[in-house]
Amino acid sequence: YITNTIQDIALKETRLKIPNLYEIDAVHGANNTIGSTLFPHNLALAATRNPELARIAAEITAKEVRASGIRLDFSPVLDVGRQPLWPRFPETFGEDVHLVKTMGVASIKGYEGKSLRDVNSVASSMKHFIGYSAPADGKDRTPAYIPEINLREYYLPPFKAAIAAGARTLMVNSGDVNGTPLHASKYYLTDVLRNELGFKGVITSDWEDIKKLHERHKVATSNKEAALLAVNAGIDLVIVPLDFSFYDDLIALVKEKRVSEKRIDESVRRILQLKYDL
């Protein structure tokens, strides 16, 4: 009822009548929906060594997520599990690169089906780019120190395969790798992800992670400066619940010519295309 009410306002009362896009984390079933099907977590699913099971689980999840009015699922988790201290280890498909890649691609095919316009399909979101599962102290959202050769050998291949499989969106690592927060890394988000791997979809932040460039990482002097770093690095869609200051900061940055309108247009075009396809 609530989502339909908000959607009706967007479609009937706003100037451009652009629909809202609802998103959710349904990593092993639509656990936010009463009566939905829950599946084993990814680690247990990977233990079957059966990608067809991963595809079917994602297909059923997509149908139930879509039925609740949500059209983007923040899944699959493509982080390679090589740090056993990490508390979110069960969300991974394990430590083997080939297995993570294979099960991840199967899941993407299950979520997205033959067409996003199908009433049983949702857009997938590969996450968390990149190195999120390897924090040095094992605690979530803390620094990782990964040599470039290891990053490319173990952590990059699942994302490369997911892009080739057509995954429409990507969520960014909440922590930092080798001293650089991923939400502020133009090297990883633009040079590697866009230019090297050829990703053309939507890059989303994780929960409140833009403001944390200022509040936690201390690489920005204010939330406004954090918005500047993130958008120019390549972030398209910002998850900032119950706080619209990012909106005001971004408008100010454009007026100050510190963020170009061309850069804004790039993100808007990707988001509108995704909404249109859904």
N, C-alpha and C positions, 0 to 999 in steps of 0.2 A: 504493500500500500504506500509506504513512504517513498520508495524509489519511483513508483509510478507517478505519484503526486509531483515530485521534483522534476521528473521527465516531462510531464504535461506542461509545467511552467516554462521549461526550456524551449519546448516545441511551439507553444502558443503565445507566450507573453514576452519573450526576448526579441531583440531587434533582428538578429540573424537566424534565429530558430535552429540553432545547431544542437543536436542531442547530446546529453551527458553520456560519458562512457564509464560504467561501473567496473571496478576491478577487485580481485580478491586473491588470497593465497589458498589455493586448493591443491596442495602438493601430493596428497595421497587420498583423494576423495573430497567431495564437497561437504566438509565437516561443519559448515555454518548453516546447512539446510537440514531441517527436520526430516527424518526418514530417508536420508541419502545413503549412498553406499560408501563405506570406508574400506580402504585397501591397506595392505602392509606398507610400512614406510619404505622409501626407496632402497635402503640397504638390504632389507629382506627381499624386496622384489628382485634386486640385482642378483641375489643368491640363487635364484631359480635359473639364471643364465638363459632366460627365455624372453627375448625382446617382444614377441607377440603378446605375451601377458602384459607387458608395459604399455603396448599400444592399446589393447582392449581396456585396461584400467583407465587410461587417459581418455579414451573415447566415451566411456560411461561417465566419467567425471565431467567432461565437457557438456554432455547432454544435461546433466543435473545442474551444473553451474548456469548454463544458458536458460534453463527453465526458471531459475530464480531471478532472471532479469539482468544477469551479469555476463559480460561478453569478452572479458580479458582475464585470463588466469595467470598469476605470477608463478609459473611452473613451466618447464622442469628445472630442478636444481642440477647444474652441470659442474659444480665444484668437485674437484677430485679429492677424495678423502685420504689425505696423507698425514694429518695431524690428529692422532687418536685422542688428544686432550680436548679437542674442540667439542663443545656441548651439542652442536647441531650435526654431528657426524652422521646420525641415522638418516638425515635428509639427503645424503649423498648416495650415489650408486656404487660407492666403494673406492678403493685405491687404484684400481686398474684403469688406465686411460682408455683402452679399447672398449672395456665394458661400459664405462661412463658414457663414452661417445655413442655406442650402439644403443643402449637403453634410452639415452636422451633423445636421439633422433626418432626412435620408435614412439616415444611419448609425444613428441611434437606432431608427428603424423596422426596420432590418435586425437589430440586436441583440435588441430586445425582441419582435419579431414580433407575433402576434395575442394571445398570452398568455404570461406568464412561466412558467406551469406546463408549457408545451410543452417537451419534452426537447431541442429545438433552440434554445431562447431563453435569453438571460441578461439580467440587469438592466444598464442602461447607467449611466454616470456622467459627466455633463457637467463639464468642467474647463477652466481653474482659475479659479474665481470670485474676484475679477475684476481685470483689469489685469495679469495675470501676465506677459504677453508683451511688456510695454513698460517694462522696467527702464531707468533713465536711463543707466547705464554699460554696458548690454548684458549684464552678467553675470547668471547664473541666481540667483534668490532674492535679488535686491537691490532697493532702493527704486525705486518708480515715482512720477513726479509728473505727474498727469493732471488737467487742469481738468474740473470736473464736466460741463460741456457735451460735452467730448470723450468722457468715460467713457460718457455716455448715448447719444451719437451713434454711436460706433464699437464699444465693447466690451460694452455691455449687450444689444443686440438679439439676438445668437445665443443667449444664455441665455434670454431671454424666449421665443424661438421654440421652444427645446428643452423648456421647461416646458410650453408649449402642446401639444407633441408627446407629452408623457407621460413624459419621462425620470424615472427613479425615484430616482436619487441625484445628488449634486453634491459635487465636491471643491474645497476652498478654496485660493486663491492662497497660496503659501508666503512671499511677500514682504510688503511694506507699500505702501500707496498714500497719497500725500500725508501721510506721517508716521505712519499708523496701520496696524499689522499686521492683516491681514484676519481672522486667527483670533481677534482680540480686538475685532472691530468689530461691535457690536450694530446699528449703523446699516445696514451692508451686509447682514449675515446675517439680521437680523430685520426691520428697518424696510423695507428694499428688497426682499430676496429673499422673505421670508415674506409680509409685509403688502402690499407694492406689486405684486409679480409673482405672488403666490399659490402659491409652491412648497410642496408638502405632503409631499415625500419626505424622504430621509435626507441630512443634511449631514455629510460626513466630513472629518477633518483630512487633511493630507498627512503624509508620513513624518516622525515625531518633531516635528512643528511646534508642538505645545502647549508642550513643555518649552523650545522655542527662544524662546518669548515671554520667558522668563527668561534663557536662556543667550546669545541673540544680539540680540534686539530690546531687551532691558533695560527692558521696560515692566512686568515683574513682579519682585518681590523674591525669589521662590522658585518652584520647580516647582508647589508647592501653590497659590500665588497665580496662577500661569499657568493652572492648571486652573479656578480660580474665574472668571477673565476669559473663558476660552474657552467654558465651559459656559453661563454667563449671557449671552454674546454670541449663542449659538445652535448651537454644535457638538453633534452627536448622537453621532457615532461617532469614536473616537480611535484612530489608528494609532500604537501605541507598541510596536514589536517588542522582545521579550526584556526588558521592563521593566514591572513591574506596579505601580509606585509611584503611578501615576495613580488606580488603583482605591482604594488606601488614602487618598490625598489627597481624593478625591471623597466617600468615606464620612465622613471627618472634617469636610468642609465642610458636608455635610448635617446632621450632628449639631450643628455650631456654628450652624446655621440661616442660613448665608451663601449656600447653594444650596438652593432649596426642593425638597421631594419632588415637587411638581407639575411643576417643570422637569424632574426626572429622569423622571417618568412620561411626559412628552411624547416624549422621545427613545426611551425603551424601547418605547413604543407604535409609533412609526414603524419601529424596527428589527424588532420582532416581526412587524409587518404585512408587511414586506418578506420576511422569512424564510418566512412563511406562504404568500405569493404565489409564492415560488420553489420 
